[in-house]
Amino acid sequence: MRVVPKVWKRLVTTFLSMFLCIFNYALLSSVVFFLWSAVFWETYLNIGFLALDFLYCLIFIDLAIYWQIASVISVLENGPQDVIMTKANNLMKGKKKVALRISAIMYLFFAGIVLMYMVFVFDDGPKMVLVWKIMIGIMCFVLLMITLLLMMVVQTMLYLVCKAHHGEVVDPVSLSTYLGAYLSDSQPPVFRVGEVIQLGRPQNRPTSQV
């Protein structure tokens, strides 16, 4: 729990920034869907909605990837919020297709768990006794927690893959030292206040005083 006070401000700032961006995107998409249904109510309605749904999901997953990478950068690096978002954008160059495939699989699995819960537990679709509904609900909860933890691991691995793709190989010793600083009460000299930390490149070494 000692890690939380040191990173929660950066994570909350990243969360609010991306939440505002996704909220505006959802609001704009709602207006587009409404205008489409109002203009093309009888002609090409199903095909158009399928195309719009696919485009909406694609852009949403793309924004979610930026959110994930920016969250990892907020923990493993530091700097202003605009710098973090710029880093996330630059890291995704060259690996966006791979990230889209991986994130699409993870979100499909996530949506499948939610759909299973809605069908078998929340709605009164299949006639099942209460005991089976409780067991299925517990199973969905466990699968959901495992999926969320797996998504955190995947987004961290994606961050490291993107760093390696751009030639910014993270030294395991430096990474271990950085993460160990979160668990210790005292910060090592490399983590000076106001210094921008970026894993994968040589950090500024403190000059020794004679």
C-alpha positions in Angstrom: 0.0 0.0 0.0 3.0 2.3 0.3 3.1 2.5 -3.5 -0.4 4.1 -3.8 0.5 7.5 -2.2 3.4 7.9 -4.6 1.6 7.3 -7.9 -2.1 8.0 -7.3 -1.9 11.6 -8.4 -0.4 10.8 -11.8 -2.7 7.9 -12.3 -5.8 10.0 -11.4 -4.7 12.8 -13.8 -4.2 10.3 -16.6 -7.5 8.7 -15.8 -9.4 12.0 -15.8 -7.7 13.1 -19.1 -8.6 9.9 -20.9 -12.0 9.7 -19.4 -12.8 13.2 -20.6 -11.5 12.3 -24.1 -13.6 9.0 -24.2 -16.7 10.8 -22.9 -16.4 13.4 -25.6 -15.9 10.7 -28.2 -19.0 8.8 -26.9 -21.1 12.0 -26.9 -20.0 12.8 -30.5 -20.7 9.2 -31.6 -24.2 9.4 -30.0 -25.0 12.5 -32.1 -23.7 10.7 -35.3 -25.8 7.6 -34.5 -28.9 9.8 -33.9 -28.4 11.7 -37.2 -27.8 8.5 -39.1 -31.0 6.9 -37.8 -33.0 10.1 -38.5 -31.8 10.5 -42.1 -31.5 6.8 -43.1 -34.3 5.3 -41.2 -35.5 2.9 -43.8 -32.6 2.7 -46.4 -29.4 0.8 -45.5 -30.2 1.1 -41.8 -28.8 -2.2 -40.7 -25.7 -2.1 -42.9 -24.9 1.5 -41.9 -25.3 0.7 -38.2 -23.0 -2.3 -38.5 -20.4 -0.2 -40.2 -20.8 2.6 -37.6 -20.6 0.1 -34.8 -17.4 -1.4 -36.2 -15.8 2.0 -36.6 -16.9 3.0 -33.1 -15.4 -0.1 -31.5 -12.2 0.3 -33.5 -11.7 3.9 -32.4 -12.7 3.1 -28.8 -10.1 0.3 -28.6 -7.5 2.6 -30.1 -8.3 5.2 -27.3 -8.2 2.5 -24.7 -4.7 1.5 -25.9 -3.5 5.0 -25.4 -5.1 5.0 -22.0 -3.3 1.8 -21.0 0.1 2.9 -22.3 -0.3 6.3 -20.6 -1.2 4.6 -17.3 2.0 2.5 -17.4 4.1 5.6 -18.3 2.5 7.5 -15.4 3.9 4.8 -13.0 7.2 3.9 -14.6 8.1 7.5 -15.7 7.2 11.0 -14.8 6.7 14.4 -16.3 3.8 16.7 -17.2 0.5 15.2 -18.4 1.0 16.5 -22.0 4.4 14.9 -22.1 3.0 11.6 -20.9 0.3 11.6 -23.6 2.9 12.5 -26.3 5.1 9.6 -25.1 2.2 7.2 -25.4 1.5 8.4 -28.9 5.1 8.1 -30.0 5.5 4.7 -28.4 2.5 3.3 -30.3 4.0 4.1 -33.7 5.0 0.9 -35.4 3.1 -1.4 -33.0 -0.4 -0.1 -33.3 -1.7 -3.1 -35.3 -0.3 -5.6 -32.8 -1.8 -3.6 -29.9 -5.2 -3.4 -31.6 -5.3 -7.2 -32.1 -4.3 -8.0 -28.5 -6.6 -5.4 -27.0 -9.5 -6.5 -29.2 -9.1 -10.1 -28.0 -8.9 -8.9 -24.3 -12.0 -6.7 -24.7 -14.0 -9.5 -26.5 -13.2 -11.8 -23.6 -14.2 -9.1 -21.1 -17.5 -8.5 -23.0 -18.2 -12.3 -23.1 -17.9 -12.5 -19.3 -20.3 -9.5 -18.9 -22.7 -11.0 -21.4 -22.7 -14.4 -19.6 -23.5 -12.6 -16.4 -26.3 -10.6 -17.9 -27.9 -13.7 -19.5 -27.6 -16.3 -16.7 -27.7 -14.1 -13.6 -29.2 -10.7 -14.2 -31.9 -11.5 -16.7 -34.5 -14.2 -16.2 -33.7 -15.9 -19.5 -32.8 -19.5 -18.7 -34.9 -21.0 -15.9 -32.3 -21.7 -13.3 -32.4 -22.2 -9.5 -30.9 -19.6 -7.3 -27.9 -21.7 -6.3 -26.8 -22.1 -9.9 -27.2 -18.3 -10.5 -25.0 -17.6 -7.4 -22.3 -20.1 -8.6 -22.3 -18.6 -12.1 -22.2 -15.1 -10.6 -19.1 -16.0 -8.5 -17.5 -17.6 -11.5 -18.1 -14.5 -13.6 -16.6 -12.3 -10.8 -13.5 -14.5 -10.6 -13.0 -14.5 -14.4 -13.5 -10.7 -14.5 -10.8 -10.2 -11.8 -8.4 -12.5 -13.6 -9.1 -10.7 -16.9 -8.5 -7.3 -15.4 -5.2 -8.4 -13.8 -4.2 -10.0 -17.1 -5.0 -6.8 -19.0 -2.7 -4.9 -16.6 0.1 -7.4 -17.3 -0.5 -7.2 -21.0 -0.4 -3.4 -21.1 2.9 -3.4 -19.2 4.4 -6.0 -21.6 3.0 -3.9 -24.5 4.8 -0.8 -23.1 8.1 -2.8 -22.9 7.6 -4.1 -26.5 7.0 -0.6 -27.8 10.1 0.7 -26.0 12.2 -2.1 -27.5 10.7 -1.4 -30.9 12.0 2.2 -30.7 15.4 1.1 -29.5 14.8 2.1 -25.9 15.6 -1.2 -24.2 14.8 -1.0 -20.5 17.7 -2.3 -18.3 16.2 -4.9 -15.8 18.5 -3.5 -13.0 17.3 0.1 -13.6 13.7 -1.1 -13.7 14.1 -3.1 -10.5 15.8 -0.1 -8.8 13.0 2.2 -9.9 10.2 -0.1 -8.7 12.1 -0.8 -5.5 12.1 3.0 -4.8 8.3 2.9 -4.5 8.5 0.3 -1.7 11.3 2.1 0.3 10.9 5.2 2.5 13.9 7.0 1.0 14.4 7.7 -2.7 17.7 7.0 -4.4 19.6 9.9 -5.8 18.4 9.3 -9.4 14.9 10.2 -8.4 15.4 13.8 -7.6 12.4 16.1 -7.4 11.7 17.8 -10.7 13.8 15.5 -12.8 12.0 13.8 -15.8 12.6 10.1 -15.6 12.4 8.1 -18.8 13.3 4.4 -18.7 15.2 3.1 -21.7 17.7 6.0 -21.9 20.7 7.0 -19.6 19.4 9.0 -16.7 21.1 12.1 -15.4 23.6 11.1 -12.8 24.0 13.3 -9.8 27.4 15.0 -9.7 29.6 14.1 -6.8 30.7 16.9 -4.5 34.2 17.0 -3.2 
